[in-house]
Amino acid sequence: MNKIKKFIKKNKSFSVLLVLAIGIILVGILAPVIATHNPVESNLYEAFQAPSSEHIFGTDKLGRDVFSRVIYGTRISFTAAVILVIAIFTIGTILGVIAGYFGGIVDTVIMRISDMMISFPGMVLAIAMAGIMGANVKNAVIAIMVVSWTKYARLSRSLVLKIKETDYIRAAKVTGCKTSHILIRHIIPNIIPTLIITATTDIGTMILELSALSFLGFGAQSPQAEWGLMLNEGRAYMLDCPWLMIYPGLAICIVVVVYNLLGDNLRDILDSRDHIDESELEEAI
């Protein structure tokens, strides 16, 4: 307990942002409890109502409660973004580690595929793929995943190339350590902190990209409560009913800012110590 208190006192900004990040997750989990109305239930008699005590964020063109839709939108937007980050993190890291450690033809093939994907504008390629596969959240996640894994592959590869030339890795090879042991025990633990920082920051980025696809009609479809879709539905009434865009847009901004700042603070904490412990060298020898 004393260590936790000491950590919180030393890293106040990170602690506050972590609480906010956990709060966002809880909003999605507890959406049925927090929401005041059914997010997909229409009532045309209450369409375009301004924010009031009955509908604190107002209602949309079908009379659906905007507050409830924003709350439930956390489930779709945030969950899809987290799944996407986990997918590109896993795929990109595995391919990058393989390319960086083994080199040769394996490295050449993986990196040329990566170069080919990077040569296309990412969002344009994602839109094309989502359009071919069909417009829904699942296909939007797959489309962005296909064009985004290269970032983690190239980052993990560069980290592996740097680490595998260190003395303790050479010592581990000389002493007969298996490749799997070197990768799992020495290399991966040293590259994971940097990748986790990137992944944390990318949660906000992925929410923006998924919302952009939904806004353009290639992601979530009505009557789903998704922030990008809500922005698309509200843009036609932006002047007369600004709340239709203000609150979904504010939700996106809050989540993106919180997770970007959380990633920055996490970087500061992890960079304050040396990732390559000298004790590993002694252990390897």
ROTI-271631 format. One record per residue (C-alpha): residue number from 1; x, y, z. Coordinates in steps of 0.02 Angstrom, whole numbers, always signed. Layout:
N
(NUM,(X,Y,Z))
...
// end
This chain:
285
(1,(+0,+0,+0))
(2,(+142,+119,+42))
(3,(+221,+86,-128))
(4,(+56,+126,-214))
(5,(+39,+289,-118))
(6,(+218,+334,-158))
(7,(+190,+297,-343))
(8,(+31,+402,-348))
(9,(+117,+547,-260))
(10,(+263,+539,-381))
(11,(+155,+520,-537))
(12,(+0,+624,-504))
(13,(-40,+660,-686))
(14,(-27,+478,-735))
(15,(-135,+425,-588))
(16,(-273,+549,-633))
(17,(-269,+498,-816))
(18,(-273,+314,-769))
(19,(-428,+344,-664))
(20,(-510,+435,-810))
(21,(-461,+294,-930))
(22,(-536,+164,-813))
(23,(-689,+274,-795))
(24,(-715,+272,-983))
(25,(-707,+82,-981))
(26,(-833,+76,-838))
(27,(-952,+190,-934))
(28,(-956,+62,-1074))
(29,(-979,-84,-955))
(30,(-1114,+3,-852))
(31,(-1204,+81,-1001))
(32,(-1371,-5,-961))
(33,(-1364,+70,-787))
(34,(-1308,+245,-837))
(35,(-1417,+267,-991))
(36,(-1587,+345,-958))
(37,(-1674,+278,-1115))
(38,(-1663,+139,-1242))
(39,(-1532,+201,-1367))
(40,(-1620,+129,-1520))
(41,(-1802,+161,-1472))
(42,(-1883,+290,-1585))
(43,(-2019,+414,-1538))
(44,(-2056,+535,-1679))
(45,(-2163,+644,-1565))
(46,(-2004,+689,-1470))
(47,(-1891,+718,-1621))
(48,(-1766,+862,-1617))
(49,(-1799,+908,-1436))
(50,(-1669,+1023,-1360))
(51,(-1574,+968,-1204))
(52,(-1692,+964,-1055))
(53,(-1719,+875,-889))
(54,(-1802,+731,-982))
(55,(-1669,+718,-1118))
(56,(-1511,+800,-1050))
(57,(-1422,+790,-1220))
(58,(-1581,+815,-1322))
(59,(-1653,+696,-1452))
(60,(-1613,+659,-1634))
(61,(-1721,+656,-1791))
(62,(-1805,+494,-1735))
(63,(-1834,+551,-1558))
(64,(-1696,+441,-1486))
(65,(-1610,+502,-1329))
(66,(-1438,+570,-1375))
(67,(-1366,+547,-1200))
(68,(-1409,+362,-1200))
(69,(-1338,+341,-1375))
(70,(-1175,+428,-1325))
(71,(-1159,+315,-1172))
(72,(-1194,+157,-1272))
(73,(-1078,+223,-1407))
(74,(-935,+198,-1285))
(75,(-964,+10,-1299))
(76,(-953,+6,-1488))
(77,(-822,+140,-1522))
(78,(-705,+101,-1377))
(79,(-722,-88,-1386))
(80,(-690,-89,-1574))
(81,(-537,+23,-1550))
(82,(-464,-87,-1412))
(83,(-491,-246,-1515))
(84,(-409,-161,-1664))
(85,(-258,-104,-1562))
(86,(-235,-278,-1486))
(87,(-244,-357,-1660))
(88,(-118,-242,-1744))
(89,(-7,-247,-1588))
(90,(-1,-438,-1591))
(91,(+18,-461,-1778))
(92,(+141,-319,-1803))
(93,(+249,-366,-1653))
(94,(+261,-550,-1700))
(95,(+308,-511,-1880))
(96,(+429,-374,-1827))
(97,(+518,-485,-1701))
(98,(+534,-626,-1828))
(99,(+600,-506,-1961))
(100,(+723,-420,-1844))
(101,(+793,-574,-1759))
(102,(+808,-696,-1904))
(103,(+844,-572,-2043))
(104,(+884,-636,-2218))
(105,(+743,-683,-2335))
(106,(+615,-681,-2195))
(107,(+657,-501,-2154))
(108,(+655,-453,-2338))
(109,(+483,-528,-2371))
(110,(+401,-454,-2217))
(111,(+475,-281,-2243))
(112,(+433,-277,-2429))
(113,(+252,-319,-2386))
(114,(+259,-181,-2256))
(115,(+330,-58,-2382))
(116,(+193,-105,-2505))
(117,(+57,-69,-2376))
(118,(+138,+97,-2325))
(119,(+148,+154,-2506))
(120,(-42,+170,-2510))
(121,(-133,+308,-2414))
(122,(-194,+213,-2261))
(123,(-369,+285,-2246))
(124,(-402,+274,-2433))
(125,(-353,+91,-2434))
(126,(-459,+58,-2279))
(127,(-609,+141,-2361))
(128,(-585,+36,-2518))
(129,(-574,-126,-2419))
(130,(-723,-82,-2308))
(131,(-823,-39,-2464))
(132,(-780,-207,-2544))
(133,(-816,-311,-2389))
(134,(-973,-216,-2338))
(135,(-1010,-76,-2219))
(136,(-1012,-131,-2037))
(137,(-903,-114,-1882))
(138,(-821,-285,-1902))
(139,(-764,-251,-2080))
(140,(-706,-76,-2031))
(141,(-595,-153,-1897))
(142,(-524,-279,-2020))
(143,(-493,-145,-2152))
(144,(-397,-32,-2032))
(145,(-304,-182,-1959))
(146,(-239,-230,-2131))
(147,(-162,-58,-2160))
(148,(-103,-22,-1981))
(149,(-1,-174,-1925))
(150,(+153,-110,-2019))
(151,(+184,+23,-1886))
(152,(+213,-107,-1750))
(153,(+309,-222,-1867))
(154,(+435,-88,-1913))
(155,(+449,-23,-1734))
(156,(+475,-195,-1656))
(157,(+599,-242,-1794))
(158,(+705,-88,-1761))
(159,(+705,-123,-1574))
(160,(+753,-304,-1600))
(161,(+896,-257,-1717))
(162,(+965,-143,-1582))
(163,(+944,-266,-1438))
(164,(+1010,-422,-1524))
(165,(+1181,-341,-1546))
(166,(+1203,-315,-1359))
(167,(+1330,-414,-1259))
(168,(+1205,-511,-1154))
(169,(+1115,-577,-1308))
(170,(+1281,-634,-1382))
(171,(+1326,-714,-1216))
(172,(+1159,-805,-1214))
(173,(+1193,-874,-1389))
(174,(+1369,-929,-1343))
(175,(+1307,-1021,-1189))
(176,(+1185,-1119,-1297))
(177,(+1020,-1038,-1252))
(178,(+878,-1087,-1367))
(179,(+808,-958,-1487))
(180,(+638,-967,-1402))
(181,(+719,-933,-1233))
(182,(+816,-783,-1299))
(183,(+660,-710,-1380))
(184,(+543,-738,-1233))
(185,(+664,-705,-1090))
(186,(+776,-567,-1157))
(187,(+713,-482,-1315))
(188,(+524,-469,-1299))
(189,(+526,-401,-1119))
(190,(+641,-261,-1176))
(191,(+536,-206,-1325))
(192,(+365,-224,-1243))
(193,(+370,-60,-1143))
(194,(+394,+46,-1299))
(195,(+259,-50,-1393))
(196,(+136,-34,-1248))
(197,(+162,+154,-1247))
(198,(+126,+159,-1433))
(199,(-28,+48,-1412))
(200,(-98,+157,-1273))
(201,(-83,+312,-1380))
(202,(-155,+220,-1530))
(203,(-320,+186,-1442))
(204,(-368,+367,-1472))
(205,(-304,+361,-1650))
(206,(-403,+204,-1690))
(207,(-562,+281,-1619))
(208,(-537,+427,-1737))
(209,(-510,+313,-1886))
(210,(-659,+201,-1846))
(211,(-768,+354,-1818))
(212,(-708,+425,-1984))
(213,(-758,+266,-2076))
(214,(-929,+268,-1991))
(215,(-949,+453,-2032))
(216,(-915,+414,-2215))
(217,(-1038,+269,-2213))
(218,(-913,+126,-2213))
(219,(-924,+79,-2028))
(220,(-1069,+63,-1907))
(221,(-1243,+69,-1981))
(222,(-1406,+136,-1909))
(223,(-1482,+107,-1783))
(224,(-1315,+67,-1696))
(225,(-1258,+196,-1569))
(226,(-1084,+239,-1633))
(227,(-1004,+409,-1617))
(228,(-948,+428,-1798))
(229,(-1119,+374,-1861))
(230,(-1203,+497,-1742))
(231,(-1096,+637,-1812))
(232,(-1147,+587,-1988))
(233,(-1331,+584,-1943))
(234,(-1321,+753,-1856))
(235,(-1222,+851,-1986))
(236,(-1378,+889,-2090))
(237,(-1454,+976,-1938))
(238,(-1294,+1055,-1873))
(239,(-1360,+1234,-1873))
(240,(-1534,+1201,-1804))
(241,(-1490,+1059,-1684))
(242,(-1305,+1078,-1640))
(243,(-1319,+956,-1494))
(244,(-1329,+813,-1618))
(245,(-1146,+841,-1660))
(246,(-1079,+926,-1504))
(247,(-1100,+780,-1384))
(248,(-1037,+636,-1493))
(249,(-892,+747,-1547))
(250,(-855,+791,-1366))
(251,(-855,+606,-1320))
(252,(-727,+570,-1456))
(253,(-618,+716,-1401))
(254,(-620,+664,-1218))
(255,(-571,+484,-1253))
(256,(-436,+532,-1378))
(257,(-359,+663,-1263))
(258,(-362,+549,-1110))
(259,(-277,+403,-1195))
(260,(-151,+512,-1288))
(261,(-99,+596,-1126))
(262,(-98,+428,-1036))
(263,(+22,+361,-1167))
(264,(+135,+514,-1149))
(265,(+140,+499,-960))
(266,(+171,+312,-972))
(267,(+319,+349,-1085))
(268,(+391,+469,-957))
(269,(+376,+337,-820))
(270,(+452,+195,-920))
(271,(+590,+304,-992))
(272,(+647,+349,-817))
(273,(+727,+179,-798))
(274,(+844,+76,-905))
(275,(+749,-63,-994))
(276,(+904,-169,-1015))
(277,(+952,-226,-841))
(278,(+1136,-266,-816))
(279,(+1085,-414,-708))
(280,(+1023,-499,-866))
(281,(+1199,-498,-934))
(282,(+1264,-586,-778))
(283,(+1122,-711,-784))
(284,(+1150,-747,-968))
(285,(+1336,-776,-939))
// end
